[in-house]
Amino acid sequence: MKKALITGAGRGIGRAAALALSAMGYEIYANYVGNTPAAEETKALVEKDGGVCTLVQYDLCKADCAEKLYEMTGNVDALVLNASIQFRKKWDKITPEEYETQMNCNFRANLFLIQKYAPGMVKNGFGRIVTVGSVQEAKPHPDMLVYSSSKAALTLMARSLSLQLAGTGVTVNSVAPGVVATDRNAEALADKEYRKTVLSKIPVGFCATPEKIAGAIAFLCSESADYITGQNLFVDGGMSVK
């Protein structure tokens, strides 16, 4: 059975990705940091559908996150780098601590995780690495400068690595979600006026569910996607081109 590590798998897109990859036959390692009840729900949902799921709790903001997670999982066949942190604040009010927290989780951790897990994939001749970016790479939110910048950096890293790992059986791709109806966005989208404004910027006229993003992630982790690498797939209802 192939193994997949999914970061930020306690809820939202990460949980949906865990369920989607499990349905494809992957054994799931679901990373989370603090919300144990949510993570346990992810595990229960995977197991309810007949899958195998192990919870691996660790904070990706810590410099040793790659080593600690690898100790818990060993080699994996798919690495889905989904976890991220965002703070909404005007650009001139961002603190050094907020900058470091976002960059450490959204970019640095992913670099070290790839360093740790890619060699095993190369040795086995098969691997799928998928980074989860954001439509903000194309349409940056004015109050999330560091978040959008970190996502753009993550995608560029994936493109660079796709060339360096090409021909080894390891593909590296990105998925850039648009507006997704997750817990993170629930409070903002509950405001009717704000929701109206948001929907006006989405050509298809509605927000995505986490499952719609997970479908793209699952495809890129499949054997059928062996001829796709270095790509950034916007799953955003057309928002990035409007």
C-alpha positions in Angstrom: 0.0 0.0 0.0 1.4 3.4 -1.0 1.7 6.0 1.8 0.8 9.7 1.8 1.7 12.4 4.3 -0.7 15.3 4.3 0.1 18.4 6.3 -2.7 20.4 7.9 -5.0 17.4 7.5 -7.2 18.0 10.6 -9.8 19.9 8.6 -10.7 21.7 5.4 -8.7 20.9 2.3 -6.3 18.7 4.2 -9.1 16.5 5.5 -10.7 16.3 2.1 -7.3 15.4 0.5 -6.9 12.6 3.1 -10.2 11.1 2.2 -9.6 11.4 -1.5 -6.1 9.8 -1.4 -7.4 7.1 0.9 -10.1 6.3 -1.6 -7.3 5.8 -4.1 -5.6 3.2 -1.9 -3.1 5.4 0.0 -2.3 4.8 3.6 -2.7 8.2 5.2 -0.4 10.0 7.6 -2.4 13.1 8.7 -0.4 15.9 10.2 -1.9 18.5 12.5 -0.7 20.8 15.2 -3.2 21.5 17.9 -6.8 20.6 17.2 -6.8 17.0 18.3 -10.6 16.5 18.1 -10.7 17.7 14.5 -7.7 15.4 13.6 -9.4 12.5 15.3 -12.5 13.2 13.2 -10.4 13.0 10.0 -9.0 9.7 11.1 -12.4 8.4 11.9 -13.8 9.4 8.5 -10.9 7.7 6.7 -11.3 4.6 8.7 -15.1 4.6 8.2 -14.5 4.3 4.5 -12.2 1.4 5.0 -8.9 3.3 4.9 -5.9 3.4 7.1 -5.0 6.7 8.9 -2.3 7.5 11.4 -2.2 10.9 13.1 1.2 12.7 13.3 1.1 15.8 15.5 3.8 18.3 15.1 4.2 22.1 14.6 5.6 22.9 11.2 6.8 26.3 12.5 9.5 24.4 14.4 12.9 24.1 12.6 13.1 20.3 13.2 9.6 19.5 11.8 10.9 17.5 8.9 13.1 15.2 11.1 10.3 14.7 13.6 7.7 13.9 11.0 10.0 11.5 9.2 10.7 9.6 12.4 6.9 9.1 12.7 6.2 8.1 9.1 9.3 6.8 7.3 9.4 7.1 3.6 6.1 8.1 1.8 5.0 7.9 -1.8 3.0 11.2 -1.8 3.7 14.4 0.0 0.8 16.9 0.1 2.0 20.2 1.5 -1.2 21.8 2.5 -0.7 23.4 6.0 -0.4 27.2 6.1 -0.9 30.2 8.4 -2.4 33.6 7.5 -2.8 36.8 9.3 -5.0 39.6 8.0 -3.3 42.9 8.6 -2.3 46.0 6.7 1.2 45.7 5.2 2.7 48.4 7.4 1.4 46.8 10.6 3.0 43.3 10.1 5.2 42.4 13.0 8.5 40.4 12.7 6.9 37.6 14.6 3.9 37.4 12.2 6.2 37.4 9.3 8.4 34.6 10.7 5.4 32.5 11.7 3.9 32.6 8.2 7.1 32.1 6.3 8.3 29.3 8.6 5.0 27.3 8.1 4.1 28.3 4.6 7.6 28.0 3.0 10.5 26.9 5.1 8.8 23.8 6.5 7.9 22.6 3.0 11.5 23.0 1.7 12.8 20.9 4.6 10.0 18.3 4.2 10.8 17.9 0.5 14.5 17.6 1.4 13.7 14.8 3.8 11.1 12.8 1.8 12.2 13.3 -1.9 15.3 11.0 -1.6 13.2 8.0 -0.7 10.9 8.7 -3.6 13.8 8.9 -6.0 15.2 5.7 -4.7 11.9 3.9 -5.2 11.4 5.4 -8.6 8.0 6.9 -7.7 6.8 10.0 -5.9 4.2 12.7 -6.0 4.8 16.0 -4.4 1.9 18.5 -4.4 2.1 22.0 -2.9 -1.0 23.9 -2.1 -0.8 27.5 -3.0 -3.5 30.1 -3.4 -5.3 32.2 -6.0 -3.6 35.1 -4.2 -0.5 34.3 -6.2 -2.4 36.0 -9.1 -4.8 38.1 -7.1 -3.1 39.1 -3.8 -5.3 40.1 -0.9 -4.3 43.6 0.2 -4.3 42.5 3.9 -2.4 39.3 3.5 0.9 40.4 1.9 3.1 37.8 3.6 0.7 35.0 3.0 0.3 35.6 -0.7 4.1 36.1 -1.1 4.8 32.9 0.7 2.4 31.0 -1.6 4.1 32.5 -4.7 7.5 31.4 -3.3 6.2 27.9 -2.6 4.9 27.5 -6.2 8.2 28.8 -7.6 10.1 26.3 -5.5 7.9 23.5 -6.8 8.6 24.5 -10.4 12.3 24.6 -9.8 12.3 21.2 -8.1 10.2 19.6 -10.8 13.1 20.1 -13.2 15.7 18.9 -10.8 13.7 15.7 -10.1 12.5 15.1 -13.6 13.2 11.7 -14.9 13.3 10.1 -11.5 9.6 9.1 -11.4 8.9 11.9 -9.0 6.6 14.7 -10.1 6.2 18.1 -8.4 3.1 20.2 -8.9 1.0 22.8 -7.3 -2.7 23.4 -6.8 -3.8 27.0 -6.2 -7.3 27.1 -4.6 -9.6 30.1 -5.0 -12.2 30.9 -2.3 -13.0 27.7 -0.4 -15.8 27.3 2.1 -13.7 26.1 5.0 -13.6 26.9 8.7 -10.9 29.5 8.1 -13.2 31.5 5.9 -16.5 30.8 7.6 -16.6 34.0 9.7 -15.7 36.3 6.8 -18.1 34.7 4.4 -20.9 34.8 6.9 -21.0 38.6 6.3 -23.6 39.0 3.6 -22.0 42.1 2.0 -18.5 40.7 2.1 -19.8 37.4 0.6 -21.5 39.3 -2.2 -18.3 41.2 -3.0 -16.3 37.9 -3.0 -18.7 36.1 -5.2 -18.7 39.0 -7.7 -15.0 38.3 -8.3 -15.6 34.6 -9.1 -16.7 34.0 -12.7 -18.5 30.8 -11.9 -20.4 32.6 -9.1 -19.9 30.3 -6.1 -17.2 29.2 -3.6 -15.5 25.8 -3.8 -15.9 23.0 -1.3 -12.7 21.4 0.0 -13.6 18.3 -2.0 -13.2 20.2 -5.3 -9.6 21.1 -4.4 -8.9 17.6 -3.1 -10.0 16.2 -6.4 -7.2 18.0 -8.2 -4.7 17.0 -5.5 -5.7 13.4 -5.8 -5.4 13.4 -9.6 -1.8 14.8 -9.4 -1.0 12.1 -6.9 -2.2 9.3 -9.2 -0.2 7.2 -11.5 -2.1 8.7 -14.4 -0.4 12.1 -13.7 3.1 10.8 -14.5 3.4 13.1 -17.5 2.5 16.2 -15.5 5.2 18.1 -13.5 6.1 21.7 -12.8 2.5 22.8 -13.2 0.4 25.1 -11.1 -3.3 24.2 -11.4 -5.7 27.0 -10.4 -8.9 25.6 -9.0 -10.5 28.9 -8.5 -13.7 29.2 -10.6 -11.9 31.5 -13.0 -10.9 34.0 -10.4 -7.3 34.2 -11.4 -8.1 35.3 -15.0 -10.9 37.7 -14.3 
